[in-house]
């Protein structure tokens, strides 16, 4: 199977990997933060559409991960969109 593999800062690749027995990913404690975020959205303090800074095709995922990993200016949150054929 193919997977996005993090080798180090700025070194992210698409590689063939064996089926994982366990999966390690970076994540936050969503259930802890979502109620407060929803309150801020309802109050108009936070506008989620302003956080989405990039829209890239799925074929650009590796480059998008790399740009985000290198903390390039303007890369806050990326939406990966399927290409329409």
N, CA, C and O atoms as a GROMACS GRO file, in nm:
protein
  340
    1UNK      N    1   0.084  -0.117   0.000
    1UNK     CA    2   0.000   0.000   0.000
    1UNK      C    3   0.088   0.124   0.000
    1UNK      O    4   0.203   0.119   0.045
    2UNK      N    5   0.036   0.233  -0.050
    2UNK     CA    6   0.109   0.360  -0.053
    2UNK      C    7   0.071   0.441   0.070
    2UNK      O    8  -0.043   0.437   0.116
    3UNK      N    9   0.168   0.515   0.124
    3UNK     CA   10   0.142   0.600   0.239
    3UNK      C   11   0.231   0.722   0.233
    3UNK      O   12   0.340   0.718   0.175
    4UNK      N   13   0.185   0.832   0.292
    4UNK     CA   14   0.268   0.951   0.309
    4UNK      C   15   0.358   0.922   0.428
    4UNK      O   16   0.310   0.894   0.537
    5UNK      N   17   0.490   0.930   0.407
    5UNK     CA   18   0.587   0.895   0.509
    5UNK      C   19   0.668   1.018   0.547
    5UNK      O   20   0.726   1.084   0.460
    6UNK      N   21   0.672   1.048   0.676
    6UNK     CA   22   0.747   1.162   0.730
    6UNK      C   23   0.887   1.113   0.766
    6UNK      O   24   0.902   1.029   0.855
    7UNK      N   25   0.988   1.165   0.697
    7UNK     CA   26   1.127   1.125   0.723
    7UNK      C   27   1.201   1.230   0.805
    7UNK      O   28   1.306   1.202   0.862
    8UNK      N   29   1.147   1.350   0.812
    8UNK     CA   30   1.211   1.460   0.882
    8UNK      C   31   1.155   1.591   0.828
    8UNK      O   32   1.079   1.590   0.731
    9UNK      N   33   1.191   1.701   0.889
    9UNK     CA   34   1.139   1.831   0.847
    9UNK      C   35   1.170   1.853   0.700
    9UNK      O   36   1.286   1.851   0.659
   10UNK      N   37   1.066   1.875   0.621
   10UNK     CA   38   1.082   1.900   0.479
   10UNK      C   39   1.102   1.775   0.394
   10UNK      O   40   1.112   1.784   0.272
   11UNK      N   41   1.110   1.659   0.458
   11UNK     CA   42   1.133   1.534   0.385
   11UNK      C   43   1.013   1.442   0.404
   11UNK      O   44   1.011   1.356   0.492
   12UNK      N   45   0.914   1.462   0.318
   12UNK     CA   46   0.791   1.384   0.322
   12UNK      C   47   0.776   1.317   0.187
   12UNK      O   48   0.786   1.382   0.083
   13UNK      N   49   0.751   1.186   0.188
   13UNK     CA   50   0.748   1.110   0.063
   13UNK      C   51   0.626   1.020   0.057
   13UNK      O   52   0.567   0.985   0.159
   14UNK      N   53   0.589   0.983  -0.064
   14UNK     CA   54   0.488   0.882  -0.087
   14UNK      C   55   0.564   0.753  -0.115
   14UNK      O   56   0.638   0.745  -0.213
   15UNK      N   57   0.547   0.651  -0.029
   15UNK     CA   58   0.624   0.528  -0.042
   15UNK      C   59   0.534   0.406  -0.029
   15UNK      O   60   0.424   0.412   0.026
   16UNK      N   61   0.583   0.295  -0.082
   16UNK     CA   62   0.518   0.168  -0.059
   16UNK      C   63   0.552   0.122   0.082
   16UNK      O   64   0.668   0.123   0.121
   17UNK      N   65   0.450   0.084   0.158
   17UNK     CA   66   0.472   0.035   0.294
   17UNK      C   67   0.390  -0.092   0.316
   17UNK      O   68   0.292  -0.116   0.245
   18UNK      N   69   0.430  -0.172   0.414
   18UNK     CA   70   0.352  -0.290   0.450
   18UNK      C   71   0.227  -0.244   0.523
   18UNK      O   72   0.221  -0.133   0.576
   19UNK      N   73   0.126  -0.329   0.525
   19UNK     CA   74   0.004  -0.297   0.599
   19UNK      C   75   0.041  -0.274   0.745
   19UNK      O   76   0.105  -0.360   0.806
   20UNK      N   77   0.002  -0.161   0.803
   20UNK     CA   78   0.040  -0.133   0.942
   20UNK      C   79  -0.043  -0.215   1.042
   20UNK      O   80  -0.162  -0.237   1.022
   21UNK      N   81   0.024  -0.260   1.149
   21UNK     CA   82  -0.048  -0.326   1.258
   21UNK      C   83  -0.103  -0.220   1.353
   21UNK      O   84  -0.211  -0.235   1.411
   22UNK      N   85  -0.027  -0.112   1.368
   22UNK     CA   86  -0.073   0.002   1.448
   22UNK      C   87  -0.050   0.126   1.364
   22UNK      O   88   0.038   0.129   1.278
   23UNK      N   89  -0.127   0.226   1.387
   23UNK     CA   90  -0.117   0.350   1.310
   23UNK      C   91  -0.085   0.463   1.406
   23UNK      O   92  -0.156   0.485   1.504
   24UNK      N   93   0.023   0.537   1.377
   24UNK     CA   94   0.060   0.652   1.460
   24UNK      C   95   0.036   0.778   1.380
   24UNK      O   96   0.088   0.793   1.269
   25UNK      N   97  -0.041   0.869   1.435
   25UNK     CA   98  -0.068   0.995   1.369
   25UNK      C   99  -0.066   1.108   1.472
   25UNK      O  100  -0.083   1.084   1.591
   26UNK      N  101  -0.044   1.227   1.424
   26UNK     CA  102  -0.053   1.342   1.511
   26UNK      C  103  -0.199   1.384   1.521
   26UNK      O  104  -0.269   1.389   1.420
   27UNK      N  105  -0.243   1.414   1.639
   27UNK     CA  106  -0.382   1.451   1.657
   27UNK      C  107  -0.397   1.534   1.782
   27UNK      O  108  -0.308   1.535   1.868
   28UNK      N  109  -0.506   1.604   1.794
   28UNK     CA  110  -0.532   1.680   1.915
   28UNK      C  111  -0.653   1.618   1.986
   28UNK      O  112  -0.720   1.530   1.931
   29UNK      N  113  -0.679   1.664   2.104
   29UNK     CA  114  -0.792   1.615   2.183
   29UNK      C  115  -0.917   1.692   2.140
   29UNK      O  116  -0.957   1.789   2.204
   30UNK      N  117  -0.978   1.647   2.028
   30UNK     CA  118  -1.090   1.720   1.967
   30UNK      C  119  -1.207   1.740   2.063
   30UNK      O  120  -1.263   1.849   2.069
   31UNK      N  121  -1.243   1.637   2.135
   31UNK     CA  122  -1.360   1.649   2.224
   31UNK      C  123  -1.340   1.754   2.332
   31UNK      O  124  -1.436   1.813   2.381
   32UNK      N  125  -1.216   1.778   2.368
   32UNK     CA  126  -1.188   1.881   2.467
   32UNK      C  127  -1.206   2.021   2.409
   32UNK      O  128  -1.257   2.110   2.477
   33UNK      N  129  -1.165   2.040   2.284
   33UNK     CA  130  -1.161   2.173   2.224
   33UNK      C  131  -1.286   2.212   2.146
   33UNK      O  132  -1.317   2.331   2.135
   34UNK      N  133  -1.358   2.117   2.091
   34UNK     CA  134  -1.472   2.149   2.003
   34UNK      C  135  -1.580   2.233   2.071
   34UNK      O  136  -1.627   2.328   2.010
   35UNK      N  137  -1.624   2.203   2.194
   35UNK     CA  138  -1.729   2.288   2.254
   35UNK      C  139  -1.690   2.435   2.261
   35UNK      O  140  -1.771   2.522   2.230
   36UNK      N  141  -1.567   2.464   2.302
   36UNK     CA  142  -1.522   2.603   2.312
   36UNK      C  143  -1.513   2.666   2.172
   36UNK      O  144  -1.552   2.781   2.153
   37UNK      N  145  -1.462   2.590   2.074
   37UNK     CA  146  -1.454   2.642   1.938
   37UNK      C  147  -1.592   2.672   1.881
   37UNK      O  148  -1.610   2.774   1.814
   38UNK      N  149  -1.688   2.584   1.907
   38UNK     CA  150  -1.824   2.609   1.859
   38UNK      C  151  -1.882   2.736   1.920
   38UNK      O  152  -1.948   2.814   1.851
   39UNK      N  153  -1.856   2.758   2.049
   39UNK     CA  154  -1.902   2.881   2.114
   39UNK      C  155  -1.841   3.004   2.046
   39UNK      O  156  -1.910   3.103   2.023
   40UNK      N  157  -1.711   2.996   2.014
   40UNK     CA  158  -1.644   3.109   1.949
   40UNK      C  159  -1.698   3.132   1.808
   40UNK      O  160  -1.710   3.247   1.764
   41UNK      N  161  -1.732   3.025   1.737
   41UNK     CA  162  -1.789   3.037   1.603
   41UNK      C  163  -1.927   3.101   1.610
   41UNK      O  164  -1.957   3.192   1.533
   42UNK      N  165  -2.012   3.053   1.700
   42UNK     CA  166  -2.147   3.107   1.715
   42UNK      C  167  -2.142   3.255   1.753
   42UNK      O  168  -2.224   3.334   1.706
   43UNK      N  169  -2.046   3.292   1.837
   43UNK     CA  170  -2.032   3.432   1.879
   43UNK      C  171  -1.973   3.520   1.768
   43UNK      O  172  -1.973   3.642   1.779
   44UNK      N  173  -1.922   3.457   1.661
   44UNK     CA  174  -1.862   3.533   1.552
   44UNK      C  175  -1.718   3.572   1.577
   44UNK      O  176  -1.660   3.646   1.498
   45UNK      N  177  -1.660   3.523   1.686
   45UNK     CA  178  -1.520   3.554   1.719
   45UNK      C  179  -1.424   3.482   1.626
   45UNK      O  180  -1.322   3.536   1.586
   46UNK      N  181  -1.459   3.359   1.591
   46UNK     CA  182  -1.376   3.277   1.503
   46UNK      C  183  -1.453   3.252   1.374
   46UNK      O  184  -1.570   3.216   1.376
   47UNK      N  185  -1.386   3.270   1.263
   47UNK     CA  186  -1.446   3.245   1.132
   47UNK      C  187  -1.366   3.132   1.066
   47UNK      O  188  -1.258   3.156   1.013
   48UNK      N  189  -1.419   3.009   1.070
   48UNK     CA  190  -1.344   2.893   1.020
   48UNK      C  191  -1.295   2.908   0.876
   48UNK      O  192  -1.188   2.857   0.841
   49UNK      N  193  -1.371   2.978   0.793
   49UNK     CA  194  -1.330   2.992   0.654
   49UNK      C  195  -1.200   3.071   0.639
   49UNK      O  196  -1.133   3.060   0.537
   50UNK      N  197  -1.163   3.148   0.739
   50UNK     CA  198  -1.038   3.223   0.733
   50UNK      C  199  -0.917   3.135   0.764
   50UNK      O  200  -0.804   3.169   0.728
   51UNK      N  201  -0.939   3.022   0.829
   51UNK     CA  202  -0.830   2.932   0.865
   51UNK      C  203  -0.784   2.853   0.743
   51UNK      O  204  -0.665   2.825   0.728
   52UNK      N  205  -0.877   2.816   0.656
   52UNK     CA  206  -0.845   2.740   0.537
   52UNK      C  207  -0.766   2.830   0.442
   52UNK      O  208  -0.822   2.921   0.380
   53UNK      N  209  -0.637   2.804   0.432
   53UNK     CA  210  -0.550   2.894   0.357
   53UNK      C  211  -0.513   2.843   0.218
   53UNK      O  212  -0.467   2.921   0.134
   54UNK      N  213  -0.530   2.716   0.193
   54UNK     CA  214  -0.492   2.658   0.065
   54UNK      C  215  -0.593   2.554   0.022
   54UNK      O  216  -0.654   2.486   0.105
   55UNK      N  217  -0.612   2.541  -0.107
   55UNK     CA  218  -0.696   2.436  -0.166
   55UNK      C  219  -0.613   2.372  -0.275
   55UNK      O  220  -0.583   2.435  -0.376
   56UNK      N  221  -0.577   2.246  -0.256
   56UNK     CA  222  -0.490   2.176  -0.350
   56UNK      C  223  -0.557   2.049  -0.398
   56UNK      O  224  -0.640   1.992  -0.327
   57UNK      N  225  -0.522   2.002  -0.519
   57UNK     CA  226  -0.575   1.874  -0.564
   57UNK      C  227  -0.507   1.760  -0.488
   57UNK      O  228  -0.397   1.777  -0.435
   58UNK      N  229  -0.572   1.644  -0.483
   58UNK     CA  230  -0.514   1.527  -0.416
   58UNK      C  231  -0.375   1.496  -0.472
   58UNK      O  232  -0.286   1.452  -0.399
   59UNK      N  233  -0.358   1.518  -0.601
   59UNK     CA  234  -0.228   1.489  -0.663
   59UNK      C  235  -0.117   1.580  -0.609
   59UNK      O  236   0.001   1.551  -0.629
   60UNK      N  237  -0.153   1.688  -0.541
   60UNK     CA  238  -0.056   1.778  -0.483
   60UNK      C  239  -0.035   1.755  -0.334
   60UNK      O  240   0.025   1.840  -0.267
   61UNK      N  241  -0.083   1.642  -0.282
   61UNK     CA  242  -0.077   1.617  -0.137
   61UNK      C  243   0.065   1.619  -0.082
   61UNK      O  244   0.090   1.679   0.022
   62UNK      N  245   0.158   1.555  -0.150
   62UNK     CA  246   0.296   1.548  -0.100
   62UNK      C  247   0.356   1.688  -0.091
   62UNK      O  248   0.417   1.723   0.010
   63UNK      N  249   0.339   1.767  -0.195
   63UNK     CA  250   0.393   1.903  -0.193
   63UNK      C  251   0.322   1.988  -0.088
   63UNK      O  252   0.386   2.072  -0.024
   64UNK      N  253   0.192   1.968  -0.068
   64UNK     CA  254   0.118   2.042   0.034
   64UNK      C  255   0.168   2.006   0.174
   64UNK      O  256   0.188   2.094   0.257
   65UNK      N  257   0.189   1.876   0.200
   65UNK     CA  258   0.244   1.834   0.329
   65UNK      C  259   0.382   1.896   0.350
   65UNK      O  260   0.413   1.942   0.460
   66UNK      N  261   0.463   1.897   0.246
   66UNK     CA  262   0.598   1.952   0.256
   66UNK      C  263   0.592   2.102   0.290
   66UNK      O  264   0.664   2.148   0.379
   67UNK      N  265   0.508   2.176   0.221
   67UNK     CA  266   0.497   2.321   0.245
   67UNK      C  267   0.449   2.347   0.387
   67UNK      O  268   0.499   2.437   0.455
   68UNK      N  269   0.352   2.269   0.433
   68UNK     CA  270   0.300   2.284   0.568
   68UNK      C  271   0.408   2.249   0.670
   68UNK      O  272   0.426   2.319   0.769
   69UNK      N  273   0.480   2.139   0.645
   69UNK     CA  274   0.585   2.093   0.735
   69UNK      C  275   0.697   2.197   0.747
   69UNK      O  276   0.753   2.216   0.855
   70UNK      N  277   0.729   2.263   0.636
   70UNK     CA  278   0.834   2.365   0.638
   70UNK      C  279   0.783   2.499   0.690
   70UNK      O  280   0.858   2.596   0.699
   71UNK      N  281   0.654   2.502   0.725
   71UNK     CA  282   0.590   2.623   0.779
   71UNK      C  283   0.606   2.742   0.684
   71UNK      O  284   0.634   2.854   0.725
   72UNK      N  285   0.586   2.712   0.555
   72UNK     CA  286   0.593   2.820   0.456
   72UNK      C  287   0.482   2.920   0.483
   72UNK      O  288   0.372   2.880   0.523
   73UNK      N  289   0.506   3.048   0.463
   73UNK     CA  290   0.405   3.150   0.487
   73UNK      C  291   0.276   3.120   0.410
   73UNK      O  292   0.279   3.080   0.294
   74UNK      N  293   0.163   3.138   0.477
   74UNK     CA  294   0.033   3.119   0.414
   74UNK      C  295  -0.022   2.978   0.419
   74UNK      O  296  -0.130   2.952   0.367
   75UNK      N  297   0.051   2.885   0.482
   75UNK     CA  298   0.006   2.746   0.489
   75UNK      C  299  -0.042   2.717   0.630
   75UNK      O  300   0.033   2.665   0.713
   76UNK      N  301  -0.169   2.750   0.658
   76UNK     CA  302  -0.227   2.724   0.789
   76UNK      C  303  -0.306   2.594   0.790
   76UNK      O  304  -0.285   2.507   0.874
   77UNK      N  305  -0.398   2.581   0.694
   77UNK     CA  306  -0.484   2.464   0.685
   77UNK      C  307  -0.509   2.440   0.536
   77UNK      O  308  -0.542   2.533   0.462
   78UNK      N  309  -0.493   2.315   0.494
   78UNK     CA  310  -0.504   2.282   0.352
   78UNK      C  311  -0.622   2.189   0.329
   78UNK      O  312  -0.640   2.090   0.400
   79UNK      N  313  -0.701   2.221   0.229
   79UNK     CA  314  -0.806   2.130   0.185
   79UNK      C  315  -0.755   2.056   0.061
   79UNK      O  316  -0.717   2.118  -0.038
   80UNK      N  317  -0.755   1.923   0.068
   80UNK     CA  318  -0.718   1.842  -0.048
   80UNK      C  319  -0.846   1.801  -0.117
   80UNK      O  320  -0.928   1.728  -0.061
   81UNK      N  321  -0.864   1.848  -0.240
   81UNK     CA  322  -0.987   1.824  -0.314
   81UNK      C  323  -0.967   1.716  -0.419
   81UNK      O  324  -0.866   1.716  -0.489
   82UNK      N  325  -1.062   1.623  -0.431
   82UNK     CA  326  -1.051   1.523  -0.539
   82UNK      C  327  -1.066   1.594  -0.673
   82UNK      O  328  -1.142   1.690  -0.687
   83UNK      N  329  -0.992   1.544  -0.769
   83UNK     CA  330  -1.001   1.603  -0.902
   83UNK      C  331  -1.125   1.552  -0.972
   83UNK      O  332  -1.160   1.435  -0.961
   84UNK      N  333  -1.191   1.640  -1.044
   84UNK     CA  334  -1.311   1.605  -1.118
   84UNK      C  335  -1.270   1.570  -1.260
   84UNK      O  336  -1.201   1.648  -1.326
   85UNK      N  337  -1.312   1.454  -1.307
   85UNK     CA  338  -1.276   1.410  -1.444
   85UNK      C  339  -1.396   1.417  -1.533
   85UNK      O  340  -1.387   1.384  -1.651
   0.00000   0.00000   0.00000
